[in-house]
Amino acid sequence: MNLQQTVSKILKREVTIDEAQTFAFEQYGVLTAYNREMDEKFKPKTELRFYVLDTQDISIDKGFEELTEDEWVLECERQGRIYTINGFQNAFNEEAINTIDDVLKILSVSI
């Protein structure tokens, strides 16, 4: 369906292409605001979290590759090493993350 047909259907009458373009131009802001509102309402709220695990400080009697996702998260919480993307960037650049002993898991979490 093209613009002219769509606007004709909305207005329940035949319109010219000029009328269709004017209608679309006038309604653009309203439709954009509505779309943003619906996106916010229905889009799941998630963000990436960076779980950095110090392999030399694991309190569970397993190797890091054997940890379940829940165990990994709990260990990182205990170690205080869960970062947002900006926090991870800062910690990495300030060398608070040791690429020899630390391992990383990136998860999308609800916020």
N, C-alpha and C positions, 0 to 999 in steps of 0.2 A: 504494500500500500504506500503510495507516495504522499507527500505533504498535503497536496490539494485534497486528495481523497480522505485523508485522516481528519483534516479540519472540517470538511463537509460532513463527515460522520459525527464529529463532536457537536457541531452546530445544528445538525439535522436539517441541512439545506445545502444546495450546491453553492460553492464559492469559486471565485476566480483565483488564479495563482497569486495575484497581488493581495487579495484578501487573506489568503492562506498564509502568505509570508508576513503580513502585518499582524495577524493573529498570533503566529508563532513568536514573532519578535516581542509582542506585548506580554505574552504569557511566559516567556523564557525565565524571567526572574522568579515568578511564582512556582513554576515547575522545578527549578533548580533548588529553591528553598524546601519544597516538598520532598524532593529526592534526598536531600541532605538529612532532613528530619527522619525519613523512613530508614535511611542507612544507619543513623545513630540508634534508632529504635530496635532494629532487627539484627544489626551486625554484632556478632559476638565480640566482646571486649577482651582482647588478648594482647599480650606482649611477649617478647622474647626475654628469657632469663638465662643467664650464664652461670652454670653450676661448676665451680672450680674445686676440684678435690685434690688435697695434698696427700699423695699416696704414701708418704712417710708417717701420716697421722690418722690412719683409719682405725676406729675403735672396734669395728666388727671384725671377727676372725675370718676374713675372706680377702681375696685379692680384689682390686677395683673392678676388674673385668667380670667378676662373679656377682657383683652387687646388683640387686634389682633396682629399678628406677626409684622406688620409694626409699630404699636404703641409701642410695646415692644422694637423694635430696636431704634426707635426715643427717647424713654425714656432713654435707656442705653447710647445712644449718648449724650443726654443732661447731664446725670450724669457722663459721661466720664468713663464708665465701660464696655468697649468692649475689650476682650483679645484674643490673640493667645493662643495656647496651653501652650507655655512656659511662657507667661505673666500671664496666669491664675494660673499656678503652683506657680510662684513666689508670686503673690498676695495672694494666699491661704496660702502658707507657712509663709508669713510675716504677716498673720492675717489681711490683708486689706479687706478680705471678711468675713463678719459676717454671720455665718450659722443660726443665729436666725432671722435676718431681711432681708437677701438677698435671692433672688431666682435666679435660673439659667436656661437659655435656650441655647442649643448648636445647631448651624446652620452651614451647609456647604454653603460657599459663593464662588462666582467666584472671582478670583484674576487676 
